[in-house]
Amino acid sequence: MNIYEALYGRRSVRNYSAEPLDDELIRRLIDAAIQAPSAVNEQPWTFTVVRNQALLERISHDAKAYMLENLPAVPQSERLRSMLGDAGFQIFHHAPALILVSGRAEEPWIVEDCTLAAENLMLAAHADGLGTCWIGFAQRYLDTPEGKAALGIPAQWKPVAPIIVGRPRSVPLPVSRKAAEVMWLD
C-alpha cells in the first residue's frame, strides 16, 4: 500500500470483531508511531495499551458521566447528550484494544508530537488491515486525576490520543471532503 492509498483509504471504524490483537502486532503499530517527527527530536511519547474489556467498560461509563457533566454548549450538544446518556453506548465501540498516546506534560509541544505519533499509528494499522478511531469522548476524562488513576498514568503525563484498534467488521464508506482553503503568497 502506498502512502496515498493509506491516506485516502483510512476511515474511523466503530464496528469491531472481538478477535484479540497479539503483542507483536501492537508493538509493530507502536514502532510505526515512534517514527513520527517530534519537536527538537525529543520523542516525548509514551504508550498505554489496554486490552482488559472490563476496564474499558468502566472507563467508558466514567468518561460518559464526565462528558455529560462538562458538555460544552455547542450546536451538537443535544445529539451528544442523547448518545452519552444511552446506557448501551460504549465509547470504545467494544474494540479489542485501546492504545493511549501520552507524554510528559511539561514538554511544550506534547500535543503536537503525540498527535503525529497517533496518525502514524492509525495509518500503519490501516496498512495492516486494521481499523482505528480516535476516541474524543475519552480524552478529557483521561486527563483528570481519576482518569489517570484508572490507567495507572503518572500525574506528570498528559494523555493526548486515545486510539482504539481492532479488526473491522465493517468499514464506513468515504465521506466527501470540503475543498481546501488555500491562500497563495507568491
N, C-alpha and C positions, 0 to 999 in steps of 0.2 A: 504494500500500500504506500503510495507516495504521500507527501505532506498535504497536497491539495485534496486528495481523496479523504484523508483523515479530517481535515478542516471542514469540508463540505458534507461529510457523512456522519459526523458525531452528533448525537442527539442526547437530550436529557431523558433518561429512561426511568420510568416509575412503575415498572411491572417486571418482577424478577422471579426466576426459579429459586427453589430453596437449596440448590446444589452449592455445597461449600467451596470456597476458594482455598487452594493449598498455599502453604507458606512460600514456596518457590515462586508462584505466580505473583503473590503480593509483593515479595521482595523485588521482582523484576519491575513492577509498576513503580515502586519507590525509587529504584535505581534510575528509572527514566525521569522521575520527578526531580531528583537531585542534579540532573544535567542542566536544569534551568539556570539562567543567569541570575546573579544577585548583586545588589549594590556593594561595591568595593570588594566583591568576591567573598563576602562574609559567610555565605551559605548558612544562614541562621536557623534553618527549619528543623523541626522535629516531627515525627510521625507517630500517631497513636492508632493502633489497629484494634478494632472492636468486632469480634465475631459472636460474642455472647448475646443471644437473642433476648434473653430476659432483661439484660442490662439495657439493650436498645429499646425495648418496650418501656422500661422505667423512664429512660431519658426522654423518649417521645412524649410520654404522659406529662412529665415535669416541664418540658420545653413548651408544650402546647399551653399549659396553665400560665407559664411565664409570659408567653406571647399575648395571650388573652388579657392579662393584667396590664401589659405595656404596649398594646397595639396603637400605633400612631394613627392620627386622623388623616387617612389617605383615601382617594376615591375607591380603592378596592377593599376598604375596611369591613364592610358588611359581608362580602364574599369570603374574606379571610376569617372573619369571626365565625361564620357558619361552618367552614371547613375545620377550623381548630376546635370548635365545640362538639364536633362529631366524635363520639367515643370510639367508633370503629376506624377512624383515620389514624394511621400510624405514619409519622413524618418521614421515617426511613424506608417506607414502602416495602418492608419485610425483605430488604436486600440482605444477602448473607454477610456483608462486611461494610463497616464504616472505616474510612481512613481519614483521620483528622490531621490536617497540616497546621502546625502551630510553630511558634518561635519565641525567642527571648523578647519580651515586651519592650525592653529598653533600646532595641535596635531601631534606628529612625525610619527604616524602610521595610519593616517587618511585614506589613500588609502586602506591599507590592511583591516582595521576594516570595512569600508563601503563595500568593496568587499565581505567580509564574510557575512555581513548582506544581501547583494543583492543575493548571492547564496541561502541563507536560504529562502528568499522571492520567488525566482524562483522555488525552489523545493516544497515549500508549495503550490504555485499556481498550479503546475503540479499535485500535490496530490488532489487538488480541481477541477481538470478537466479544468483548465485554461491554456492558452498559455502565454508565455513571450518571450521577446527578449531584450537584452542589445543593446541600440542604440548608437554605437560608433560614428556615424555621428553627434550626438548631443553633445558629451562630451566636446570637446574643445570649441565650441561656448558657451555652458552654463557656462563655466569658465571665460568668458570675462565679462567686466562691462556691456555690452549690454545684454548678455545672462542672467546674474544675475538679471538685472533690469526687463527683460521681465517676470520673475517669482517672483519678489519681494524677491530675495535671498539676505541676508546681505553680504556685501563685505568680511567679515571675514570667510564666509563659503566657502568650496571647494566642488563643485559638482563632484561626483565621478561616480555614476552608474545610468544612465537614463534607466529605465526598463519599457517597455510597457507591458500592461496586458489586456487580454480580453478572450472572448470565441472563440476558434479557429473555423474557417470554414473548415480548413484542417490542418493536421499535417504532416510535412515533414517526409519522410522515414529516418530511421537511416543512418548515414554516417559511412564509415569504419574509424577505428581509427588506427593510426600508433602504432606499438608495443612500449611500454615504454622503454626508455633507462634507464637502472638501473646499478649503479655501486655499487657492494657489497664490503664492507670493514670489513671483519670478523676478 
